[in-house]
Amino acid sequence: MQLNATHHVALFTRNFAEMEQFYTQTLGFPVTRRWDDVTIIFIGIGSTTIELIGRDTAPAPNSEPGAFNHLAFHVESVDSAYQELLDKNVRIKSGPANFKEVRVCFFFDPDGNTLELVEDPHQASN
């Protein structure tokens, strides 16, 4: 499997508007993608992206506000990378699935941290 780049780091928040204002107006980073129906925005911070998730609309285990939620990597093919993870006996959180215009898969590192693979047609490969 070839990991092409960091895709994003996800943060949950109960203060979505305040956090959006902080990262975009106070710090000056641009919103690069917005999914208002699920209260998610992506904020470009240079070589990677913050995925800001409104906590009230995206409940999940271990999703306390202000807490790191997951680290995502861009790949050419989520399905191929998923098979490689299975072949290496990596513990899977959820198999490949489509979400909006991206394909994703979640898995765990040895300490139980959540990692994500993202096949994103809007992000060019390196």
Helices and strands as residue ranges (DSSP letters): E 5-13, H 16-21, I 22-26, E 31-35, G 36-38, E 40-44, E 49-54, G 55-57, E 68-74, H 78-87, E 92-99, E 102-108, E 114-119
